[in-house]
Amino acid sequence: MRYVDSKIVFSEIPDEITLAINISNCPIHCRHCHSKYLWADIGTLLTINEINRLLVRNSGITCICFMGGDSDVNYLNNLAKAIKTSVDYDKFPIKLAWYSGQDSIDTMIDLAYWDYIKIGPYIQSKGPLNNPNTNQRLYRIDKLKNKWELTDITNKFWKHED
């Protein structure tokens, strides 16, 4: 699995300072995709060593969000597991998020290693996450009594009238 670029963002995961990592080789090919350059299999190999390098270079982040990765769910699960089990959490207390373009949560995703997951392809007529009509959903993943609970937090993107 490869990534093309990364940048610190404040709007992808509510209440988090997020390092968004754009993963290439996207198989979804949304009709009005704003990142068509990610359809090709290009970029730098995404390994735990590369993640550690990005963490050192981007100190102060609270979350890593993988933008894509639908082409290899197992690889992304294994990378998430490696991050959660090998990163020094006293130094880097990192949450993990995944923006998937799938219509539903892939049954191969191991929720044990994720804190957030967004699902849904971009459909221009429905708009992005900040549009109340969006088909996309962002879930916070919580462990409750030996099971995973997904809480839809998509409405955190919507402007609320006072």
C-alpha positions in Angstrom: 0.0 0.0 0.0 1.3 3.4 -1.0 0.5 7.0 0.0 0.9 10.1 -2.0 1.0 12.9 0.6 -0.1 13.9 4.0 -1.0 17.1 5.8 -2.3 18.3 9.2 -6.0 19.1 9.0 -8.6 20.2 11.6 -11.9 19.3 9.9 -11.7 15.6 9.0 -12.2 14.2 12.5 -14.1 16.4 14.9 -12.2 17.5 18.0 -8.9 16.1 16.7 -5.7 17.5 15.2 -5.4 15.0 12.4 -2.7 13.9 10.1 -4.6 13.0 6.9 -2.6 10.4 4.8 -3.8 10.1 1.2 -3.6 6.5 0.1 -3.3 5.7 -3.6 -4.8 2.9 -5.7 -8.4 3.8 -4.8 -10.8 1.2 -6.4 -14.0 3.2 -5.7 -13.6 5.8 -8.5 -16.5 8.1 -7.3 -18.0 9.9 -10.3 -17.2 13.4 -9.0 -14.1 12.5 -7.1 -12.0 15.5 -6.0 -8.8 13.4 -5.8 -8.7 11.4 -9.0 -4.9 11.4 -8.8 -5.3 8.8 -6.0 -6.8 6.3 -8.4 -3.3 5.3 -9.6 -1.0 3.1 -7.6 1.7 5.7 -6.9 3.6 7.1 -4.0 5.7 6.0 -1.1 5.3 2.6 0.6 3.3 3.0 3.8 5.0 1.0 6.5 5.2 1.3 10.3 8.6 2.9 9.9 7.1 5.5 7.6 4.3 6.1 10.1 6.9 6.6 12.8 8.7 9.1 10.6 5.5 11.0 10.0 4.7 11.0 13.7 8.1 12.6 14.5 7.7 15.1 11.7 4.2 16.1 12.7 4.3 16.3 16.5 1.2 17.5 18.2 -1.3 15.5 16.2 -3.9 13.5 18.0 -5.2 11.3 15.2 -4.1 9.7 12.0 -6.7 9.4 9.3 -6.1 7.1 6.3 -7.9 8.7 3.4 -8.6 5.5 1.3 -7.1 2.1 1.6 -10.1 0.2 0.3 -7.8 -1.7 -2.1 -6.2 -3.7 0.7 -8.3 -3.9 3.9 -5.9 -6.6 5.4 -2.9 -4.4 4.9 -4.6 -1.4 6.5 -5.8 -3.5 9.4 -2.2 -4.9 10.0 -0.8 -1.4 9.8 -3.4 -0.1 12.3 -2.5 -3.0 14.6 1.2 -2.3 14.3 0.6 1.4 15.1 -1.5 0.6 18.2 0.9 -2.0 19.5 4.3 -0.4 18.6 3.9 3.3 18.9 5.0 4.9 22.2 1.6 6.1 23.5 3.2 8.3 26.2 5.0 10.2 23.5 2.3 9.8 20.7 -1.2 9.3 22.1 -2.7 8.7 18.6 -6.2 7.8 17.6 -6.8 6.1 14.2 -9.4 6.9 11.6 -10.2 5.5 8.2 -12.1 7.2 5.4 -13.5 4.4 3.3 -15.5 4.9 0.1 -17.5 1.7 0.6 -21.3 1.8 1.2 -21.0 -0.2 4.4 -18.3 -1.2 6.9 -16.3 -4.1 5.4 -16.7 -7.2 7.5 -12.9 -7.7 7.3 -12.2 -4.5 9.3 -10.9 -5.2 12.7 -12.6 -2.5 14.8 -10.3 -3.2 17.7 -7.6 -1.0 16.2 -9.8 1.9 15.0 -11.3 4.9 16.8 -13.3 6.3 13.8 -14.5 5.1 10.5 -16.2 7.1 7.7 -18.1 5.2 5.0 -19.8 6.2 1.8 -18.6 7.2 -1.6 -18.8 10.9 -2.5 -22.0 11.6 -4.3 -22.1 15.2 -5.6 -25.8 15.6 -5.3 -25.8 14.6 -1.7 -22.7 16.6 -0.8 -19.8 16.0 1.6 -19.9 15.3 5.4 -20.8 18.9 6.2 -24.1 18.6 4.3 -27.0 17.2 6.3 -28.2 15.4 3.1 -24.9 13.5 2.7 -24.9 9.7 2.2 -21.5 9.6 4.0 -21.4 8.7 7.7 -18.6 9.1 10.3 -18.7 6.7 13.2 -16.9 6.8 16.5 -16.0 3.3 17.7 -16.4 2.5 21.4 -15.9 -0.8 23.2 -18.7 -1.5 25.6 -19.0 -4.8 27.5 -16.9 -6.8 25.1 -18.6 -5.6 21.9 -18.1 -2.6 19.6 -20.6 0.2 19.4 -20.6 2.5 16.5 -21.9 6.0 17.3 -22.8 8.2 14.3 -21.2 11.5 14.8 -21.7 12.9 11.3 -23.9 15.7 12.7 -20.7 17.2 14.3 -19.9 18.5 10.8 -23.2 20.4 10.4 -23.6 24.0 11.4 -26.1 24.3 14.2 -28.2 27.3 14.7 -28.0 28.8 18.2 
